[in-house]
Amino acid sequence: YIRKPVTMFKYFAFSAALLIFISCKKDESTSGIAPCMQAQIDSSLAKPRGHMYLKIDAYKYQGKDVYLYYPGWGDAYNELKDENCMYLFAPSGGFSGSGDGTHPDFRNEAIFISTIWVDPRP
């Protein structure tokens, strides 16, 4: 009878740990990004693949964090936006591949930081 309380304690501790593990839910949203960007990602995922954006990359350009949105259809401009999802210009894409031509220095001056999001669908 002396060992029974120890066994019950181990059972209780194991059960509590299992319950905590099972109740934890992984956050499926992309963490650490602006709400407006998450909204655009959600909109992209709500539509058939290729109807909005396929990828978002982060860059440092002229001392600011900017984001390059890659559309899912051919000959469209790749849109550069600020942290508030405000359109800045199109540094690439389009028929020529050179964007809208307003900031030709982007290709040489922008520093790639990371890929923020890629559409996971095939």
Biopython code that builds the backbone (N, CA, C, O; Angstrom):
import numpy as np
from Bio.PDB.StructureBuilder import StructureBuilder

atoms = [
    (1, "TYR", "N", (0.802, -1.206, 0.000)),
    (1, "TYR", "CA", (0.000, 0.000, 0.000)),
    (1, "TYR", "C", (0.843, 1.267, 0.000)),
    (1, "TYR", "O", (0.323, 2.336, -0.320)),
    (2, "ILE", "N", (2.062, 1.194, 0.329)),
    (2, "ILE", "CA", (2.917, 2.378, 0.363)),
    (2, "ILE", "C", (3.219, 2.862, -1.060)),
    (2, "ILE", "O", (3.322, 4.067, -1.290)),
    (3, "ARG", "N", (3.358, 1.956, -1.996)),
    (3, "ARG", "CA", (3.701, 2.327, -3.369)),
    (3, "ARG", "C", (2.505, 2.864, -4.144)),
    (3, "ARG", "O", (2.695, 3.542, -5.154)),
    (4, "LYS", "N", (1.333, 2.597, -3.725)),
    (4, "LYS", "CA", (0.150, 3.003, -4.462)),
    (4, "LYS", "C", (0.047, 4.517, -4.635)),
    (4, "LYS", "O", (-0.265, 4.946, -5.746)),
    (5, "PRO", "N", (0.286, 5.374, -3.613)),
    (5, "PRO", "CA", (0.218, 6.822, -3.833)),
    (5, "PRO", "C", (1.233, 7.307, -4.870)),
    (5, "PRO", "O", (0.929, 8.223, -5.635)),
    (6, "VAL", "N", (2.431, 6.716, -4.914)),
    (6, "VAL", "CA", (3.436, 7.100, -5.894)),
    (6, "VAL", "C", (2.952, 6.740, -7.294)),
    (6, "VAL", "O", (3.129, 7.525, -8.225)),
    (7, "THR", "N", (2.345, 5.570, -7.459)),
    (7, "THR", "CA", (1.819, 5.140, -8.737)),
    (7, "THR", "C", (0.687, 6.059, -9.181)),
    (7, "THR", "O", (0.613, 6.428, -10.353)),
    (8, "MET", "N", (-0.185, 6.428, -8.265)),
    (8, "MET", "CA", (-1.284, 7.341, -8.602)),
    (8, "MET", "C", (-0.746, 8.712, -9.015)),
    (8, "MET", "O", (-1.270, 9.332, -9.941)),
    (9, "PHE", "N", (0.305, 9.189, -8.329)),
    (9, "PHE", "CA", (0.892, 10.473, -8.685)),
    (9, "PHE", "C", (1.478, 10.428, -10.094)),
    (9, "PHE", "O", (1.295, 11.360, -10.876)),
    (10, "LYS", "N", (2.183, 9.343, -10.414)),
    (10, "LYS", "CA", (2.756, 9.207, -11.759)),
    (10, "LYS", "C", (1.652, 9.176, -12.811)),
    (10, "LYS", "O", (1.782, 9.783, -13.874)),
    (11, "TYR", "N", (0.569, 8.467, -12.511)),
    (11, "TYR", "CA", (-0.551, 8.398, -13.443)),
    (11, "TYR", "C", (-1.161, 9.784, -13.643)),
    (11, "TYR", "O", (-1.455, 10.171, -14.774)),
    (12, "PHE", "N", (-1.352, 10.532, -12.561)),
    (12, "PHE", "CA", (-1.926, 11.866, -12.629)),
    (12, "PHE", "C", (-1.004, 12.812, -13.415)),
    (12, "PHE", "O", (-1.474, 13.570, -14.264)),
    (13, "ALA", "N", (0.288, 12.768, -13.136)),
    (13, "ALA", "CA", (1.252, 13.638, -13.822)),
    (13, "ALA", "C", (1.292, 13.323, -15.312)),
    (13, "ALA", "O", (1.314, 14.237, -16.137)),
    (14, "PHE", "N", (1.301, 12.043, -15.665)),
    (14, "PHE", "CA", (1.305, 11.646, -17.072)),
    (14, "PHE", "C", (0.024, 12.108, -17.756)),
    (14, "PHE", "O", (0.073, 12.614, -18.877)),
    (15, "SER", "N", (-1.104, 11.944, -17.109)),
    (15, "SER", "CA", (-2.391, 12.361, -17.676)),
    (15, "SER", "C", (-2.432, 13.870, -17.893)),
    (15, "SER", "O", (-2.909, 14.333, -18.929)),
    (16, "ALA", "N", (-1.938, 14.636, -16.928)),
    (16, "ALA", "CA", (-1.923, 16.096, -17.042)),
    (16, "ALA", "C", (-1.020, 16.532, -18.201)),
    (16, "ALA", "O", (-1.388, 17.411, -18.980)),
    (17, "ALA", "N", (0.155, 15.918, -18.311)),
    (17, "ALA", "CA", (1.074, 16.261, -19.401)),
    (17, "ALA", "C", (0.466, 15.919, -20.755)),
    (17, "ALA", "O", (0.594, 16.694, -21.703)),
    (18, "LEU", "N", (-0.182, 14.787, -20.854)),
    (18, "LEU", "CA", (-0.824, 14.375, -22.099)),
    (18, "LEU", "C", (-1.953, 15.331, -22.472)),
    (18, "LEU", "O", (-2.101, 15.693, -23.639)),
    (19, "LEU", "N", (-2.736, 15.733, -21.502)),
    (19, "LEU", "CA", (-3.829, 16.673, -21.752)),
    (19, "LEU", "C", (-3.302, 18.013, -22.244)),
    (19, "LEU", "O", (-3.860, 18.589, -23.177)),
    (20, "ILE", "N", (-2.251, 18.511, -21.638)),
    (20, "ILE", "CA", (-1.656, 19.781, -22.075)),
    (20, "ILE", "C", (-1.127, 19.646, -23.497)),
    (20, "ILE", "O", (-1.337, 20.535, -24.322)),
    (21, "PHE", "N", (-0.448, 18.554, -23.790)),
    (21, "PHE", "CA", (0.110, 18.332, -25.129)),
    (21, "PHE", "C", (-0.987, 18.263, -26.181)),
    (21, "PHE", "O", (-0.855, 18.855, -27.252)),
    (22, "ILE", "N", (-2.055, 17.557, -25.892)),
    (22, "ILE", "CA", (-3.151, 17.395, -26.851)),
    (22, "ILE", "C", (-3.897, 18.705, -27.055)),
    (22, "ILE", "O", (-4.346, 18.989, -28.165)),
    (23, "SER", "N", (-4.039, 19.513, -25.999)),
    (23, "SER", "CA", (-4.819, 20.738, -26.109)),
    (23, "SER", "C", (-4.068, 21.866, -26.801)),
    (23, "SER", "O", (-4.692, 22.849, -27.202)),
    (24, "CYS", "N", (-2.757, 21.762, -26.956)),
    (24, "CYS", "CA", (-1.997, 22.799, -27.655)),
    (24, "CYS", "C", (-2.326, 22.732, -29.138)),
    (24, "CYS", "O", (-2.308, 21.664, -29.751)),
    (25, "LYS", "N", (-2.625, 23.894, -29.699)),
    (25, "LYS", "CA", (-2.971, 23.969, -31.119)),
    (25, "LYS", "C", (-1.934, 24.809, -31.829)),
    (25, "LYS", "O", (-1.606, 25.905, -31.375)),
    (26, "LYS", "N", (-1.421, 24.320, -32.920)),
    (26, "LYS", "CA", (-0.457, 25.054, -33.708)),
    (26, "LYS", "C", (-1.154, 26.210, -34.401)),
    (26, "LYS", "O", (-2.241, 26.053, -34.956)),
    (27, "ASP", "N", (-0.516, 27.377, -34.364)),
    (27, "ASP", "CA", (-1.048, 28.552, -35.045)),
    (27, "ASP", "C", (-0.784, 28.391, -36.534)),
    (27, "ASP", "O", (0.369, 28.342, -36.964)),
    (28, "GLU", "N", (-1.853, 28.310, -37.322)),
    (28, "GLU", "CA", (-1.722, 28.073, -38.754)),
    (28, "GLU", "C", (-1.461, 29.351, -39.546)),
    (28, "GLU", "O", (-1.084, 29.279, -40.715)),
    (29, "SER", "N", (-1.654, 30.511, -38.935)),
    (29, "SER", "CA", (-1.418, 31.759, -39.660)),
    (29, "SER", "C", (0.083, 32.028, -39.732)),
    (29, "SER", "O", (0.876, 31.460, -38.981)),
    (30, "THR", "N", (0.437, 32.895, -40.641)),
    (30, "THR", "CA", (1.823, 33.297, -40.768)),
    (30, "THR", "C", (2.093, 34.320, -39.678)),
    (30, "THR", "O", (1.493, 35.394, -39.677)),
    (31, "SER", "N", (2.990, 34.000, -38.747)),
    (31, "SER", "CA", (3.215, 34.904, -37.620)),
    (31, "SER", "C", (4.245, 35.965, -37.973)),
    (31, "SER", "O", (5.097, 35.772, -38.840)),
    (32, "GLY", "N", (4.144, 37.081, -37.283)),
    (32, "GLY", "CA", (5.126, 38.127, -37.433)),
    (32, "GLY", "C", (4.978, 39.002, -38.660)),
    (32, "GLY", "O", (5.922, 39.705, -39.020)),
    (33, "ILE", "N", (3.840, 38.984, -39.308)),
    (33, "ILE", "CA", (3.647, 39.844, -40.471)),
    (33, "ILE", "C", (2.485, 40.793, -40.221)),
    (33, "ILE", "O", (1.657, 40.573, -39.337)),
    (34, "ALA", "N", (2.447, 41.838, -41.009)),
    (34, "ALA", "CA", (1.396, 42.840, -40.864)),
    (34, "ALA", "C", (0.024, 42.236, -41.148)),
    (34, "ALA", "O", (-0.105, 41.370, -42.013)),
    (35, "PRO", "N", (-1.004, 42.688, -40.420)),
    (35, "PRO", "CA", (-2.359, 42.183, -40.658)),
    (35, "PRO", "C", (-2.820, 42.378, -42.105)),
    (35, "PRO", "O", (-3.526, 41.528, -42.648)),
    (36, "CYS", "N", (-2.427, 43.492, -42.732)),
    (36, "CYS", "CA", (-2.847, 43.704, -44.127)),
    (36, "CYS", "C", (-2.223, 42.663, -45.050)),
    (36, "CYS", "O", (-2.852, 42.233, -46.017)),
    (37, "MET", "N", (-0.975, 42.252, -44.755)),
    (37, "MET", "CA", (-0.323, 41.227, -45.567)),
    (37, "MET", "C", (-1.002, 39.873, -45.341)),
    (37, "MET", "O", (-1.206, 39.114, -46.288)),
    (38, "GLN", "N", (-1.350, 39.572, -44.088)),
    (38, "GLN", "CA", (-2.055, 38.325, -43.806)),
    (38, "GLN", "C", (-3.386, 38.291, -44.532)),
    (38, "GLN", "O", (-3.799, 37.240, -45.023)),
    (39, "ALA", "N", (-4.060, 39.431, -44.604)),
    (39, "ALA", "CA", (-5.339, 39.500, -45.328)),
    (39, "ALA", "C", (-5.144, 39.209, -46.809)),
    (39, "ALA", "O", (-5.979, 38.546, -47.423)),
    (40, "GLN", "N", (-4.047, 39.698, -47.393)),
    (40, "GLN", "CA", (-3.788, 39.440, -48.802)),
    (40, "GLN", "C", (-3.408, 37.979, -49.041)),
    (40, "GLN", "O", (-3.759, 37.400, -50.069)),
    (41, "ILE", "N", (-2.698, 37.394, -48.095)),
    (41, "ILE", "CA", (-2.376, 35.968, -48.179)),
    (41, "ILE", "C", (-3.663, 35.145, -48.091)),
    (41, "ILE", "O", (-3.869, 34.216, -48.872)),
    (42, "ASP", "N", (-4.525, 35.495, -47.135)),
    (42, "ASP", "CA", (-5.793, 34.782, -46.980)),
    (42, "ASP", "C", (-6.648, 34.900, -48.239)),
    (42, "ASP", "O", (-7.277, 33.929, -48.660)),
    (43, "SER", "N", (-6.670, 36.090, -48.840)),
    (43, "SER", "CA", (-7.421, 36.276, -50.087)),
    (43, "SER", "C", (-6.850, 35.424, -51.208)),
    (43, "SER", "O", (-7.596, 34.854, -52.004)),
    (44, "SER", "N", (-5.524, 35.335, -51.270)),
    (44, "SER", "CA", (-4.884, 34.505, -52.295)),
    (44, "SER", "C", (-5.264, 33.040, -52.128)),
    (44, "SER", "O", (-5.533, 32.342, -53.105)),
    (45, "LEU", "N", (-5.281, 32.581, -50.871)),
    (45, "LEU", "CA", (-5.601, 31.176, -50.604)),
    (45, "LEU", "C", (-7.085, 30.866, -50.806)),
    (45, "LEU", "O", (-7.454, 29.713, -51.026)),
    (46, "ALA", "N", (-7.929, 31.885, -50.733)),
    (46, "ALA", "CA", (-9.368, 31.680, -50.919)),
    (46, "ALA", "C", (-9.735, 31.561, -52.401)),
    (46, "ALA", "O", (-10.837, 31.129, -52.739)),
    (47, "LYS", "N", (-8.819, 31.941, -53.269)),
    (47, "LYS", "CA", (-9.065, 31.882, -54.715)),
    (47, "LYS", "C", (-8.264, 30.738, -55.314)),
    (47, "LYS", "O", (-7.332, 30.238, -54.685)),
    (48, "PRO", "N", (-8.619, 30.317, -56.531)),
    (48, "PRO", "CA", (-7.802, 29.283, -57.173)),
    (48, "PRO", "C", (-6.350, 29.751, -57.311)),
    (48, "PRO", "O", (-6.092, 30.939, -57.507)),
    (49, "ARG", "N", (-5.426, 28.829, -57.209)),
    (49, "ARG", "CA", (-3.994, 29.154, -57.310)),
    (49, "ARG", "C", (-3.730, 29.933, -58.598)),
    (49, "ARG", "O", (-4.203, 29.570, -59.675)),
    (50, "GLY", "N", (-2.971, 31.001, -58.457)),
    (50, "GLY", "CA", (-2.599, 31.802, -59.613)),
    (50, "GLY", "C", (-3.491, 32.991, -59.878)),
    (50, "GLY", "O", (-3.196, 33.794, -60.764)),
    (51, "HIS", "N", (-4.581, 33.127, -59.129)),
    (51, "HIS", "CA", (-5.484, 34.262, -59.342)),
    (51, "HIS", "C", (-5.087, 35.502, -58.547)),
    (51, "HIS", "O", (-5.620, 36.586, -58.785)),
    (52, "MET", "N", (-4.162, 35.356, -57.610)),
    (52, "MET", "CA", (-3.690, 36.520, -56.864)),
    (52, "MET", "C", (-2.176, 36.440, -56.748)),
    (52, "MET", "O", (-1.470, 36.638, -57.737)),
    (53, "TYR", "N", (-1.675, 36.156, -55.571)),
    (53, "TYR", "CA", (-0.227, 36.113, -55.367)),
    (53, "TYR", "C", (0.256, 34.686, -55.140)),
    (53, "TYR", "O", (-0.452, 33.849, -54.582)),
    (54, "LEU", "N", (1.491, 34.433, -55.592)),
    (54, "LEU", "CA", (2.113, 33.131, -55.392)),
    (54, "LEU", "C", (3.224, 33.179, -54.340)),
    (54, "LEU", "O", (3.563, 32.165, -53.730)),
    (55, "LYS", "N", (3.786, 34.382, -54.139)),
    (55, "LYS", "CA", (4.946, 34.478, -53.255)),
    (55, "LYS", "C", (5.121, 35.925, -52.819)),
    (55, "LYS", "O", (4.765, 36.853, -53.545)),
    (56, "ILE", "N", (5.680, 36.108, -51.608)),
    (56, "ILE", "CA", (6.014, 37.429, -51.095)),
    (56, "ILE", "C", (7.430, 37.365, -50.522)),
    (56, "ILE", "O", (7.725, 36.537, -49.661)),
    (57, "ASP", "N", (8.305, 38.253, -51.015)),
    (57, "ASP", "CA", (9.676, 38.345, -50.524)),
    (57, "ASP", "C", (9.888, 39.672, -49.821)),
    (57, "ASP", "O", (9.308, 40.688, -50.205)),
    (58, "ALA", "N", (10.724, 39.660, -48.786)),
    (58, "ALA", "CA", (11.068, 40.881, -48.056)),
    (58, "ALA", "C", (12.427, 41.382, -48.528)),
    (58, "ALA", "O", (13.351, 40.599, -48.748)),
    (59, "TYR", "N", (12.532, 42.692, -48.680)),
    (59, "TYR", "CA", (13.769, 43.353, -49.078)),
    (59, "TYR", "C", (13.999, 44.566, -48.185)),
    (59, "TYR", "O", (13.069, 45.074, -47.559)),
    (60, "LYS", "N", (15.237, 45.021, -48.133)),
    (60, "LYS", "CA", (15.590, 46.304, -47.546)),
    (60, "LYS", "C", (15.964, 47.189, -48.729)),
    (60, "LYS", "O", (16.869, 46.866, -49.497)),
    (61, "TYR", "N", (15.249, 48.322, -48.869)),
    (61, "TYR", "CA", (15.488, 49.225, -49.989)),
    (61, "TYR", "C", (15.423, 50.663, -49.481)),
    (61, "TYR", "O", (14.425, 51.081, -48.893)),
    (62, "GLN", "N", (16.485, 51.403, -49.714)),
    (62, "GLN", "CA", (16.605, 52.781, -49.256)),
    (62, "GLN", "C", (16.301, 52.906, -47.763)),
    (62, "GLN", "O", (15.639, 53.845, -47.321)),
    (63, "GLY", "N", (16.804, 51.932, -46.998)),
    (63, "GLY", "CA", (16.667, 51.941, -45.551)),
    (63, "GLY", "C", (15.322, 51.483, -45.010)),
    (63, "GLY", "O", (15.097, 51.521, -43.800)),
    (64, "LYS", "N", (14.434, 51.055, -45.884)),
    (64, "LYS", "CA", (13.097, 50.644, -45.442)),
    (64, "LYS", "C", (12.841, 49.182, -45.780)),
    (64, "LYS", "O", (13.384, 48.644, -46.744)),
    (65, "ASP", "N", (11.996, 48.550, -44.959)),
    (65, "ASP", "CA", (11.544, 47.191, -45.259)),
    (65, "ASP", "C", (10.420, 47.283, -46.273)),
    (65, "ASP", "O", (9.435, 47.991, -46.064)),
    (66, "VAL", "N", (10.576, 46.562, -47.370)),
    (66, "VAL", "CA", (9.569, 46.534, -48.427)),
    (66, "VAL", "C", (9.317, 45.084, -48.814)),
    (66, "VAL", "O", (10.109, 44.195, -48.501)),
    (67, "TYR", "N", (8.201, 44.863, -49.499)),
    (67, "TYR", "CA", (7.773, 43.502, -49.799)),
    (67, "TYR", "C", (7.396, 43.397, -51.268)),
    (67, "TYR", "O", (6.610, 44.194, -51.780)),
    (68, "LEU", "N", (7.966, 42.406, -51.935)),
    (68, "LEU", "CA", (7.711, 42.186, -53.349)),
    (68, "LEU", "C", (6.711, 41.046, -53.499)),
    (68, "LEU", "O", (6.965, 39.908, -53.107)),
    (69, "TYR", "N", (5.576, 41.390, -54.074)),
    (69, "TYR", "CA", (4.482, 40.437, -54.286)),
    (69, "TYR", "C", (4.563, 39.918, -55.717)),
    (69, "TYR", "O", (4.582, 40.697, -56.669)),
    (70, "TYR", "N", (4.611, 38.599, -55.858)),
    (70, "TYR", "CA", (4.671, 37.972, -57.174)),
    (70, "TYR", "C", (3.276, 37.473, -57.548)),
    (70, "TYR", "O", (2.722, 36.611, -56.866)),
    (71, "PRO", "N", (2.710, 38.009, -58.625)),
    (71, "PRO", "CA", (1.372, 37.571, -59.036)),
    (71, "PRO", "C", (1.415, 36.194, -59.678)),
    (71, "PRO", "O", (2.474, 35.698, -60.064)),
    (72, "GLY", "N", (0.258, 35.601, -59.780)),
    (72, "GLY", "CA", (0.169, 34.243, -60.304)),
    (72, "GLY", "C", (-0.154, 34.149, -61.780)),
    (72, "GLY", "O", (-0.496, 33.069, -62.261)),
    (73, "TRP", "N", (-0.058, 35.230, -62.502)),
    (73, "TRP", "CA", (-0.350, 35.169, -63.931)),
    (73, "TRP", "C", (0.781, 35.837, -64.701)),
    (73, "TRP", "O", (1.464, 36.715, -64.173)),
    (74, "GLY", "N", (0.975, 35.424, -65.937)),
    (74, "GLY", "CA", (2.074, 35.908, -66.759)),
    (74, "GLY", "C", (1.951, 37.371, -67.141)),
    (74, "GLY", "O", (0.849, 37.914, -67.220)),
    (75, "ASP", "N", (3.084, 37.998, -67.374)),
    (75, "ASP", "CA", (3.190, 39.374, -67.841)),
    (75, "ASP", "C", (2.580, 40.405, -66.900)),
    (75, "ASP", "O", (2.303, 41.525, -67.330)),
    (76, "ALA", "N", (2.366, 40.073, -65.659)),
    (76, "ALA", "CA", (1.886, 41.045, -64.673)),
    (76, "ALA", "C", (3.090, 41.622, -63.937)),
    (76, "ALA", "O", (4.112, 40.954, -63.784)),
    (77, "TYR", "N", (2.964, 42.848, -63.491)),
    (77, "TYR", "CA", (4.030, 43.459, -62.706)),
    (77, "TYR", "C", (4.141, 42.788, -61.343)),
    (77, "TYR", "O", (3.136, 42.395, -60.751)),
    (78, "ASN", "N", (5.374, 42.661, -60.850)),
    (78, "ASN", "CA", (5.615, 42.263, -59.468)),
    (78, "ASN", "C", (5.515, 43.539, -58.647)),
    (78, "ASN", "O", (6.273, 44.483, -58.870)),
    (79, "GLU", "N", (4.594, 43.571, -57.708)),
    (79, "GLU", "CA", (4.275, 44.786, -56.973)),
    (79, "GLU", "C", (5.118, 44.922, -55.715)),
    (79, "GLU", "O", (5.169, 44.006, -54.893)),
    (80, "LEU", "N", (5.779, 46.067, -55.564)),
    (80, "LEU", "CA", (6.514, 46.359, -54.348)),
    (80, "LEU", "C", (5.611, 47.181, -53.443)),
    (80, "LEU", "O", (5.036, 48.187, -53.860)),
    (81, "LYS", "N", (5.495, 46.730, -52.180)),
    (81, "LYS", "CA", (4.619, 47.400, -51.222)),
    (81, "LYS", "C", (5.380, 47.661, -49.931)),
    (81, "LYS", "O", (6.363, 46.986, -49.626)),
    (82, "ASP", "N", (4.907, 48.659, -49.171)),
    (82, "ASP", "CA", (5.521, 48.952, -47.881)),
    (82, "ASP", "C", (4.894, 48.081, -46.786)),
    (82, "ASP", "O", (4.099, 47.187, -47.074)),
    (83, "GLU", "N", (5.262, 48.353, -45.522)),
    (83, "GLU", "CA", (4.768, 47.536, -44.403)),
    (83, "GLU", "C", (3.277, 47.694, -44.164)),
    (83, "GLU", "O", (2.677, 46.904, -43.435)),
    (84, "ASN", "N", (2.671, 48.712, -44.774)),
    (84, "ASN", "CA", (1.222, 48.920, -44.667)),
    (84, "ASN", "C", (0.485, 48.451, -45.917)),
    (84, "ASN", "O", (-0.688, 48.768, -46.117)),
    (85, "CYS", "N", (1.185, 47.694, -46.750)),
    (85, "CYS", "CA", (0.643, 47.127, -47.987)),
    (85, "CYS", "C", (0.263, 48.198, -49.012)),
    (85, "CYS", "O", (-0.588, 47.978, -49.874)),
    (86, "MET", "N", (0.901, 49.344, -48.901)),
    (86, "MET", "CA", (0.666, 50.411, -49.872)),
    (86, "MET", "C", (1.594, 50.196, -51.064)),
    (86, "MET", "O", (2.799, 49.999, -50.903)),
    (87, "TYR", "N", (1.020, 50.237, -52.246)),
    (87, "TYR", "CA", (1.777, 50.044, -53.479)),
    (87, "TYR", "C", (2.810, 51.153, -53.635)),
    (87, "TYR", "O", (2.500, 52.332, -53.460)),
    (88, "LEU", "N", (4.054, 50.763, -53.969)),
    (88, "LEU", "CA", (5.119, 51.723, -54.196)),
    (88, "LEU", "C", (5.448, 51.839, -55.679)),
    (88, "LEU", "O", (5.360, 52.920, -56.261)),
    (89, "PHE", "N", (5.825, 50.720, -56.282)),
    (89, "PHE", "CA", (6.124, 50.662, -57.713)),
    (89, "PHE", "C", (6.323, 49.202, -58.092)),
    (89, "PHE", "O", (6.258, 48.313, -57.243)),
    (90, "ALA", "N", (6.564, 48.968, -59.369)),
    (90, "ALA", "CA", (6.776, 47.606, -59.861)),
    (90, "ALA", "C", (8.214, 47.496, -60.379)),
    (90, "ALA", "O", (8.502, 47.937, -61.492)),
    (91, "PRO", "N", (9.114, 46.915, -59.590)),
    (91, "PRO", "CA", (10.514, 46.845, -60.011)),
    (91, "PRO", "C", (10.814, 45.740, -61.026)),
    (91, "PRO", "O", (11.879, 45.734, -61.645)),
    (92, "SER", "N", (9.891, 44.824, -61.192)),
    (92, "SER", "CA", (10.128, 43.706, -62.118)),
    (92, "SER", "C", (8.787, 43.175, -62.608)),
    (92, "SER", "O", (7.722, 43.621, -62.181)),
    (93, "GLY", "N", (8.873, 42.221, -63.508)),
    (93, "GLY", "CA", (7.668, 41.639, -64.084)),
    (93, "GLY", "C", (7.192, 42.443, -65.279)),
    (93, "GLY", "O", (7.898, 43.319, -65.778)),
    (94, "GLY", "N", (6.008, 42.139, -65.723)),
    (94, "GLY", "CA", (5.474, 42.795, -66.906)),
    (94, "GLY", "C", (6.012, 42.156, -68.178)),
    (94, "GLY", "O", (6.797, 41.209, -68.128)),
    (95, "PHE", "N", (5.585, 42.681, -69.310)),
    (95, "PHE", "CA", (5.969, 42.114, -70.603)),
    (95, "PHE", "C", (7.481, 42.112, -70.801)),
    (95, "PHE", "O", (8.037, 41.138, -71.309)),
    (96, "SER", "N", (8.153, 43.199, -70.401)),
    (96, "SER", "CA", (9.604, 43.310, -70.597)),
    (96, "SER", "C", (10.397, 42.622, -69.489)),
    (96, "SER", "O", (11.580, 42.326, -69.660)),
    (97, "GLY", "N", (9.749, 42.370, -68.356)),
    (97, "GLY", "CA", (10.443, 41.799, -67.206)),
    (97, "GLY", "C", (11.115, 42.851, -66.341)),
    (97, "GLY", "O", (11.647, 42.537, -65.276)),
    (98, "SER", "N", (11.092, 44.109, -66.796)),
    (98, "SER", "CA", (11.757, 45.200, -66.081)),
    (98, "SER", "C", (10.807, 46.053, -65.257)),
    (98, "SER", "O", (11.187, 47.131, -64.800)),
    (99, "GLY", "N", (9.595, 45.596, -65.062)),
    (99, "GLY", "CA", (8.635, 46.335, -64.262)),
    (99, "GLY", "C", (8.147, 47.590, -64.944)),
    (99, "GLY", "O", (8.101, 47.668, -66.172)),
    (100, "ASP", "N", (7.780, 48.579, -64.134)),
    (100, "ASP", "CA", (7.244, 49.817, -64.702)),
    (100, "ASP", "C", (8.333, 50.809, -65.095)),
    (100, "ASP", "O", (8.028, 51.857, -65.663)),
    (101, "GLY", "N", (9.592, 50.502, -64.805)),
    (101, "GLY", "CA", (10.714, 51.339, -65.232)),
    (101, "GLY", "C", (10.951, 52.574, -64.384)),
    (101, "GLY", "O", (11.819, 53.377, -64.725)),
    (102, "THR", "N", (10.222, 52.762, -63.302)),
    (102, "THR", "CA", (10.365, 53.978, -62.501)),
    (102, "THR", "C", (11.527, 53.929, -61.512)),
    (102, "THR", "O", (12.004, 54.975, -61.070)),
    (103, "HIS", "N", (11.984, 52.739, -61.164)),
    (103, "HIS", "CA", (13.084, 52.593, -60.194)),
    (103, "HIS", "C", (14.056, 51.519, -60.677)),
    (103, "HIS", "O", (14.116, 50.433, -60.101)),
    (104, "PRO", "N", (14.820, 51.817, -61.733)),
    (104, "PRO", "CA", (15.740, 50.801, -62.266)),
    (104, "PRO", "C", (16.851, 50.422, -61.291)),
    (104, "PRO", "O", (17.507, 49.397, -61.478)),
    (105, "ASP", "N", (17.074, 51.233, -60.251)),
    (105, "ASP", "CA", (18.117, 50.934, -59.275)),
    (105, "ASP", "C", (17.718, 49.836, -58.284)),
    (105, "ASP", "O", (18.575, 49.315, -57.569)),
    (106, "PHE", "N", (16.450, 49.483, -58.232)),
    (106, "PHE", "CA", (15.994, 48.492, -57.245)),
    (106, "PHE", "C", (16.783, 47.188, -57.365)),
    (106, "PHE", "O", (17.209, 46.624, -56.357)),
    (107, "ARG", "N", (16.974, 46.720, -58.566)),
    (107, "ARG", "CA", (17.658, 45.437, -58.777)),
    (107, "ARG", "C", (19.058, 45.427, -58.164)),
    (107, "ARG", "O", (19.496, 44.404, -57.639)),
    (108, "ASN", "N", (19.758, 46.555, -58.226)),
    (108, "ASN", "CA", (21.128, 46.626, -57.707)),
    (108, "ASN", "C", (21.213, 47.073, -56.257)),
    (108, "ASN", "O", (22.154, 46.705, -55.554)),
    (109, "GLU", "N", (20.257, 47.852, -55.800)),
    (109, "GLU", "CA", (20.334, 48.421, -54.457)),
    (109, "GLU", "C", (19.557, 47.648, -53.391)),
    (109, "GLU", "O", (19.923, 47.686, -52.216)),
    (110, "ALA", "N", (18.521, 46.968, -53.775)),
    (110, "ALA", "CA", (17.702, 46.241, -52.793)),
    (110, "ALA", "C", (18.472, 45.046, -52.246)),
    (110, "ALA", "O", (19.196, 44.364, -52.971)),
    (111, "ILE", "N", (18.300, 44.814, -50.964)),
    (111, "ILE", "CA", (18.943, 43.673, -50.302)),
    (111, "ILE", "C", (17.847, 42.675, -49.923)),
    (111, "ILE", "O", (16.932, 42.990, -49.163)),
    (112, "PHE", "N", (17.964, 41.478, -50.467)),
    (112, "PHE", "CA", (16.990, 40.419, -50.161)),
    (112, "PHE", "C", (17.138, 40.022, -48.700)),
    (112, "PHE", "O", (18.242, 39.757, -48.225)),
    (113, "ILE", "N", (16.007, 39.983, -47.989)),
    (113, "ILE", "CA", (16.012, 39.562, -46.585)),
    (113, "ILE", "C", (15.568, 38.110, -46.470)),
    (113, "ILE", "O", (16.310, 37.262, -45.974)),
    (114, "SER", "N", (14.353, 37.831, -46.933)),
    (114, "SER", "CA", (13.838, 36.467, -46.846)),
    (114, "SER", "C", (12.534, 36.344, -47.638)),
    (114, "SER", "O", (11.916, 37.339, -48.019)),
    (115, "THR", "N", (12.145, 35.107, -47.868)),
    (115, "THR", "CA", (10.836, 34.847, -48.435)),
    (115, "THR", "C", (9.868, 34.780, -47.267)),
    (115, "THR", "O", (10.059, 34.008, -46.327)),
    (116, "ILE", "N", (8.822, 35.604, -47.341)),
    (116, "ILE", "CA", (7.828, 35.693, -46.276)),
    (116, "ILE", "C", (6.784, 34.600, -46.411)),
    (116, "ILE", "O", (6.374, 33.989, -45.423)),
    (117, "TRP", "N", (6.356, 34.358, -47.648)),
    (117, "TRP", "CA", (5.263, 33.412, -47.878)),
    (117, "TRP", "C", (5.340, 32.886, -49.304)),
    (117, "TRP", "O", (5.699, 33.611, -50.232)),
    (118, "VAL", "N", (4.995, 31.601, -49.464)),
    (118, "VAL", "CA", (4.852, 30.958, -50.764)),
    (118, "VAL", "C", (3.549, 30.175, -50.728)),
    (118, "VAL", "O", (3.270, 29.469, -49.759)),
    (119, "ASP", "N", (2.764, 30.297, -51.768)),
    (119, "ASP", "CA", (1.508, 29.535, -51.852)),
    (119, "ASP", "C", (1.861, 28.055, -51.794)),
    (119, "ASP", "O", (2.581, 27.563, -52.662)),
    (120, "PRO", "N", (1.367, 27.334, -50.786)),
    (120, "PRO", "CA", (1.755, 25.934, -50.615)),
    (120, "PRO", "C", (1.044, 24.966, -51.554)),
    (120, "PRO", "O", (1.383, 23.784, -51.605)),
    (121, "ARG", "N", (0.075, 25.457, -52.283)),
    (121, "ARG", "CA", (-0.703, 24.556, -53.142)),
    (121, "ARG", "C", (0.065, 24.215, -54.409)),
    (121, "ARG", "O", (0.830, 25.034, -54.918)),
    (122, "PRO", "N", (-0.141, 22.999, -54.920)),
    (122, "PRO", "CA", (0.562, 22.616, -56.160)),
    (122, "PRO", "C", (0.014, 23.327, -57.374)),
    (122, "PRO", "O", (0.498, 23.113, -58.486)),
]
sb = StructureBuilder()
sb.init_structure("model")
sb.init_model(0)
sb.init_chain("A")
sb.init_seg("    ")
for serial, (resi, resn, name, xyz) in enumerate(atoms, 1):
    if name == "N":
        sb.init_residue(resn, " ", resi, " ")
    sb.init_atom(name, np.array(xyz, "f"), 0.0, 1.0, " ", f" {name:<3s}", serial, name[0])
structure = sb.get_structure()
